[in-house]
Amino acid sequence: MKLKMKKIFLFVSAAALFASCSKTGDNEYIISGTVEGADGKNVILERQDENTPGNLVAIDTVKVENGKFEIKGTATEPAIHTLRIDTKEGMVDFILEEGEIRVAVDKDTIAKTKVSGTYNNEELSKFKEDLKVTQKDVQKKSMAFQQANMQKMNQAQQSKDTAVVNQLMNEYKKIQEPLNNKYTNYAENNPKSFLSVLITESLFNFPEPDIAKIKKIYNSLTSELKNTKPGKSVKEKLDNLDAVEIGKVAPDFTAPNPEGKNVSLKQSLGKVTIIDFWASWCAPCRQENPNVVALYNEFHDKGLNIIGVSLDQPDGATKWKEAIAADKLAWTHVSNLKFWQDPIAKKYNVRSIPATFILDASGKIVAKDLRGEELKAKVKELLGA
């Protein structure tokens, strides 16, 4: 009995000693990095700006000393961050999370930097390495396809030959499939990896997202991943998608018009209503506007209404109003001027523009994202014109 108790005591003591060897406490991280030839230069830790996707915000800066740097802080949950070094072009993307993160910056190419030390960064590194061969193959085939079909695509777009445009787009999608499959297969097979929830969120950005697959992957994720920001974002998007399925009554919304007066969808309904998500900075939207103007002019008197929801940026009020006047958009317009953070766009799960929802007289969604002759045919059908 004494011998057994002694073994248990030694095991517990060893476990305690092992735990005490960790340099980090709960929610703490240490980034230990090495980089040659950069003594005295700044290493900047950055994160994505939540209000302006694509922009980076610096959250910490340290100097390289004797070829090394160290950054300490706290992280309540994993999140993608980047490291930038003054003397090198590009940046290192990694997952900031609790634990000791090791960064070995490649002396020649920052893209070859190795990040390790924590579970999610080890997974990210393995995934990137596994992806390289497929990326190279897909890139080669994509470039060849574009070179071979560029003239054909331009001619089809100019003549508005949607059949040829769609055919070429579908062929291009098939070339991309092996790469897309790499991402989805990883997410399906790694329900504990933070990368899996990031991939799941990104699947909404596909032109025709596979919602059944997204739901399946999301449901397989651990509860910890579901409670991260991207996990909650996936849940919100799935809920919003259910709310704007064809056959559902379009969710009401209210936002300021160009004069600053609040206008609701309910106020703007006609016999047929098009909700048109666009922005002054969106070239495809502006190119499509003449077709929408012609449609409105032809059918407004018969009951067609349009409400334009602009995703212009916080400083874009003047450009928004100028675009309305320049493109002769005579229908109702609203905007929260919140770019991709627009609450109406989130409610309707809009991830790219132009995006349209076609409603019948009862406010029910009957079609989405129709263009040109397809949109005109649907409007005529609904109006009985």
N, C-alpha and C positions, 0 to 999 in steps of 0.2 A: 504494500500500500504506500509506504513512504517513498519507494523508488518511483512508483507511478506518479505520485503527487509532485515529486521532484522534476520529472520529465515535463509534466504539465506546466510547472512554474517556469522551467527553462524555455519552453515553447512560447509562453505568454511574454516573458521578458524579451525574447528575441524579436517577437512581433512588435512589441512596443519600441524596441531599439530601431527596427527597420522603419517604423512610422516616423520616429523622431528625426531620421536622416533626411526627410524631405525638407527642402528650404522654404516651401510655401505652405501657408495655412489655408483655411476655407476661403474660396473665391479669390485667392491671390495668384498672381502669375509673375514669373521672372523670365524675361527674354534674354538669353545669353548668346551673343553673336560674335563671330570672327570675320574680319575683312582686311585684306592686305592693302597697303599703300593708301590708307585713308585717314591716317592719324590727324586729329584736330578737326576733321570734317563732321558735319551733323548727320545723325540718323534720325529720321522723322517717322513716328508712328502715326498712322492716319486711319480714319474710318470713313464709311460712306455718309454723306449728308442725307439725313432722313427726309428733309424737305425738298432737296434738289438732287434726285438720283443722277449719278454720274460725277457729281462733285465730291471732293474729298476734304475732310476736316482734320487738321493736325490736333492730336491729343497729348503728345509728349515728344520731346526732343532731347537727345543726349549726344555727347561727342565721342568719337572713336579715340581710344587711348591704347597705345602699344598693340594695335591691331585688334582690339576687342571693344565691345560695348555691352551695356546691360540696362535693361528697362524693367522697372517694377511697377505693379499696380494691382487693381482688383477688377474682376470680371464676374458678374453674376450669372452669365450664361455665355455659351460659345457665340462668336460672331466673326465674320470675315473682316480682316483688317489688312493694311499694307504697310510695308517698310520702304522708305525712300532714302537714298544716300546721296549726298551732295555731288560726289564726284562721278556718279554712274547714271547712265540713262536707264529709264524703266523703273520698275518697282517689284517688290516681292509680295505676293499675296499669300496669306496664311490664316489660320483660325486662332484668334485670341481666346484663350480659355484658361481655366485654373490649371496650374502646374508649371513645370520647368520646360520652357520651349527653347530649343537650340536652333540657331540660324548660322549656317556656314555659307557666307556670301562668296560666290565664285569670283575669282580675281579678274576674269576676262568678261564674262557675260552674266549679268544679274539674273537673267531668266533661268540659269542653271543652278541657282542657289538651292541648297538643301535645307529643309525645315523638318525637324524631328522632335522627339521628346515627350509628346502627349498623344493620346490615342487618336484624336481627330486629325492632328497634323500628320501622323504616320499614315493614316488612311488616305488623306489628301495627296500626299507624296506618291504613294503606291498607285493611286488612281491616275494621276498625271502621267506617270511612267508607262502605265498600261495603255494609256490613250494615244501615245505618240505615234505608233505605227499606223493606227486607224486614221488619225488626223492627217498624216502625211499623204496617205492614199486618197482620202476623200478630197483633200485640197487639190491634189494633182488632177483628179477627174473633174472637179468643179471648174477649175480654170480652163481645162480643155473644152468642157461643155459650153462655157460662156464665150470663149473665143469662136467656137464653131457656130454658135446660134445667136450672137449679139445682133447681127444685121436682121435676121429673121424676127427677133423679138421687137426691135425698133420699128420695123415695118408693120408688124401686127398691132403694136400700140398706136401707131399713127393712123392706121385704117380702122382702129377699134374692132379688130378681129378677135373677140374674146375666146373663141374656140382654140385658136392657135396659141394665144397667151396662156390659157389654162393648160394646154397640152405641154408646153415648154416648162411651165411651173411645176407640173406633176412629174416630169422627167427629172427636173433638178432636185425635187424632194426625194426621189428614189436614190439619187446619188448620196444624199445626206443621211439616209436611213441607217447605215452601219454605225455612224457616229452617234446619232440619236439613241440607237439601241444600246450602245455602251453605257450611256447615262442612265437610261431607264432600268437596264439589267442590274446595274450597281445598286440603285435605290431599292429595287425589289429584293435584293439578296443581302442588304446590309441595314437592317431596321434600327440599329443602334448608333449608326454613324451620322454626325451632324451634316456631312456632305449629302446624305440621302434626303434630308428635309429641304436643303437648298435646291437640289435637283427637282424635287417634287414641286416646289414653288415655281421653278423656272418652266415647268411643263405647260403652265398657263400661257406662256408667251408664244407657243406654237400657233401658226395660223388656224389650225383646226385641232385644238387640244383634245386628247383622249380622256374625257372626264371620268369614264369608268375605271381607267387605269390609274388616274390620279387618286381617286377615292380608295382604290385597292391598296396602293402604296401607302397613302396616308393612314389608313386603318391599321396597317402592319407596324407603323412606327411606335417606338416606346413612348410612354406617357411623358418622359422627360423631354423628348424632342417635340412632342405636340405642344408643350408648354413654352417653347422658345418663341421668339418673335416671328421667325419664318413659319413655324408650326401653326401659330395662331392666325397668321396671314393666310395660310392654305385653308384653314377651317372657315375663315371669313369669306374667302373667295368661293368655296364650295357652297356655303349657305346663300351667298348672293347669286350664284349661278342658278340655284334652285328657284330663287325668287324671280329670275328673268328668263325662265324657260318659255319657249313658244307655247301659248295656251294660257299662260299666267297673266293676270292683270298687272300692267306696268307699275312699279312702285312710284308713288308720287314724290315730288321734290319741289323745293322752292329755292330760288337764287336771284341775285340782283340782275336787272337788265342794264343796258349801257347808260341809262339815266339814273341808276342807283335804286330803282323801285323793285321790290321783291315780286317775282312772278312765279306762279306754280305751273306744273304740268297740267293739273286739273283745269286750270283756267284756259289752257292753250289747246285743249282737245277739239278736234273737228270730227267730221265723218270718218276721215282717215288722218292719222297724225304720224309724222316722221320725227323721231328724236335723232338729231344729227350731232354727233360728237366730232369736233374739229378744233382747229386753232389757227391763228394767223401765221404761225411759223411752220405749219405743216404743208409742205409742197404738194403732196398727193391730194390733200383736202382742197387746196386752192385750185388745183387742176380739175377736180370733180365739180367745183361750185357752178360753172356755167351749165352743166347738165341738170343740176338740182334747180337752178333758177328757171330754166326752160320748163321743167316739170311743174314747178310751183305756179308759174305764169299760166300754164295750160289748164291746171286742175284746181287752183285755189277757189275760183268761183263755184266749183262743183262740190266743195267740201274738204279739200286738202289743206291741212295746216302743217307747219313745220316749226319745231322749236330747236334752235341751235344751242348746244352746250359747248362753250369754248374752254379748252384747257390751256389758255394763255397763262403766262407766268405772272407773279405778283407785281412786276413792274411793266406788265404788258397791256395795260388798259387802253393806252392810246393806239397801239398797233392793232389791237382787237377791233376798236371802233373804226379805224382807217380801213381795215380789211373788209368789214361789213359794207362800208360805203363804196370801196373800190370794186368789190365783186357784185354789188347791187343785190344784196341779200335782204329782201323786203319782209322777211318773216320775223317771228319773235326770237330774241336772243337773250341768253343768260350766261353768267360766268362768275365763279368764285375766285378767279384769278389765282388758282393754287396749283397750276401745272398738273403733274401726275398724282398729286395728293388731293385732287378734287373729290369731294365726298360723293357727288353724283356719279362720277366715273367709277368710283369704288363700289357704289351701290349696284351699278350695272355691270360690274366686272370688266370694264373697258381697259384693255392692255395695249391697244394700238389704235391709231386713228388714220383715216376716217372710219367711224363705226356708226351704224344706223340701226334703229329699232322701228319697225312699222307696226302701228297700232290700228285696230278697227274702231268703230264708233263707240264701243263700250270701254275702250282703253285697254283691250286685251292685246298682247303681243302676238302677231300673226306671222312675222318674218323678221329676219335679221340680215344686215350687211348686203342687201341687194344693190346692184349698180346698173346704170344704163337701162337697156331695154327690159331687163328682168324687173327692175324697180317700177318702171312705167307700167308694165303689164300687171303687176300686183296692185298698183294704185287704181288702175282702170277697173280691174276685177272687183275690188272692194267698194268702189264708188258706183259700180254698175254703169260705167260710162261707155 
